[in-house]
Amino acid sequence: MIELAAKAKFPGGIDLVEMRDPVAAFQKTRDVIAQSSEAVVFEAAVLSGLFQARIDILRRQGDTLELIEVKSSALNGDGEQDDSKSPFLNGNGEVVGKWREYLLDEKLTGSFSQSVT
């Protein structure tokens, strides 16, 4: 539901959610952002070596690409986020050990982001 609300903020965007082939989705992403200096792609595809990523919203404005990730979370009755039931965080709000390598893989994510720039 939150993604539909986010997409509504960018009318006229091209939605690639149905494109399951990563190579075809990547090519379509490239085509859309190359055709106009003002473009929006939902579920844009990025490829780098063996890695692929889907971007919730990719917006081109002139020479700038903006990557927008849409996330949501539940709030408790006080309007505060309730992380007490998160499988990823301990009681102190720190990433649980068994998830640390996966969620905080800065070497991998840093390498990936540098290779697609």
C-alpha positions as CSV (number, residue, x, y, z in Angstrom):
1,M,0.0,0.0,0.0
2,I,2.8,2.4,0.9
3,E,4.4,1.9,-2.6
4,L,1.2,2.9,-4.3
5,A,1.1,6.1,-2.3
6,A,4.7,6.8,-3.2
7,K,4.1,6.1,-6.9
8,A,1.2,8.5,-6.8
9,K,3.7,11.3,-6.1
10,F,5.3,10.7,-9.5
11,P,2.5,10.6,-12.1
12,G,3.7,9.5,-15.5
13,G,6.4,7.2,-14.1
14,I,7.1,4.0,-16.0
15,D,6.5,0.9,-13.9
16,L,8.7,-2.1,-14.5
17,V,7.4,-4.3,-11.7
18,E,6.1,-6.9,-14.1
19,M,9.5,-7.3,-15.9
20,R,11.0,-10.3,-14.3
21,D,14.0,-10.7,-16.7
22,P,16.8,-8.7,-15.1
23,V,18.6,-8.0,-18.4
24,A,15.4,-6.8,-20.1
25,A,14.4,-4.7,-17.1
26,F,17.9,-3.1,-17.0
27,Q,17.7,-2.3,-20.7
28,K,14.3,-0.7,-20.3
29,T,15.5,1.3,-17.3
30,R,18.4,2.6,-19.4
31,D,16.2,3.4,-22.3
32,V,13.7,5.3,-20.2
33,I,16.3,7.5,-18.5
34,A,18.1,8.1,-21.7
35,Q,15.0,9.3,-23.5
36,S,14.4,12.3,-21.3
37,S,16.2,14.6,-18.9
38,E,13.1,14.3,-16.6
39,A,12.1,10.7,-16.1
40,V,10.8,8.4,-13.4
41,V,11.1,4.6,-13.3
42,F,9.4,2.4,-10.7
43,E,11.2,-0.9,-9.9
44,A,14.2,0.3,-12.0
45,A,16.8,-2.4,-12.6
46,V,20.6,-2.1,-12.1
47,L,23.1,-4.8,-13.1
48,S,26.8,-5.0,-12.1
49,G,28.7,-8.2,-12.8
50,L,26.8,-10.9,-10.9
51,F,24.8,-8.5,-8.9
52,Q,21.4,-7.1,-9.6
53,A,19.3,-4.6,-7.7
54,R,15.8,-3.1,-8.1
55,I,15.2,0.5,-7.1
56,D,11.8,1.4,-5.8
57,I,11.8,4.8,-7.6
58,L,14.5,6.1,-9.9
59,R,14.1,9.7,-10.9
60,R,16.3,11.5,-13.4
61,Q,16.4,15.3,-13.2
62,G,18.9,16.6,-15.7
63,D,22.3,15.1,-14.9
64,T,21.2,13.8,-11.5
65,L,19.8,10.4,-10.7
66,E,17.8,10.1,-7.5
67,L,17.3,6.7,-5.9
68,I,14.3,6.5,-3.7
69,E,13.7,3.5,-1.5
70,V,10.2,3.2,-0.1
71,K,10.0,1.7,3.4
72,S,7.3,1.5,6.0
73,S,7.1,0.5,9.7
74,A,4.5,0.1,12.3
75,L,4.1,2.7,15.1
76,N,2.9,2.0,18.6
77,G,0.0,4.0,20.2
78,D,2.4,6.9,21.1
79,G,3.4,7.4,17.5
80,E,6.8,5.9,18.2
81,Q,8.3,3.0,16.2
82,D,8.1,-0.3,18.0
83,D,11.3,-2.3,17.3
84,S,10.7,-4.7,20.2
85,K,9.5,-7.4,17.8
86,S,12.1,-7.0,15.2
87,P,14.0,-10.2,14.3
88,F,16.9,-8.0,13.3
89,L,17.4,-5.9,16.5
90,N,18.1,-6.7,20.1
91,G,16.6,-4.9,23.1
92,N,19.2,-2.2,22.8
93,G,18.3,-1.5,19.1
94,E,21.5,-3.0,17.8
95,V,21.6,-5.5,14.9
96,V,21.5,-9.1,16.2
97,G,24.8,-10.9,15.6
98,K,23.5,-13.5,13.2
99,W,22.2,-10.8,10.9
100,R,25.1,-8.3,11.3
101,E,27.2,-9.7,8.3
102,Y,24.2,-9.7,6.0
103,L,22.6,-6.4,6.9
104,L,25.8,-4.4,7.5
105,D,27.8,-5.7,4.5
106,E,29.4,-2.3,3.8
107,K,32.1,-3.9,1.7
108,L,29.6,-5.5,-0.7
109,T,27.2,-2.6,-0.8
110,G,29.9,0.0,-1.2
111,S,31.5,-2.0,-4.0
112,F,28.2,-2.4,-5.7
113,S,27.3,1.3,-5.5
114,Q,30.7,2.4,-6.8
115,S,30.5,0.0,-9.8
116,V,27.2,1.4,-11.0
117,T,28.2,5.1,-10.8
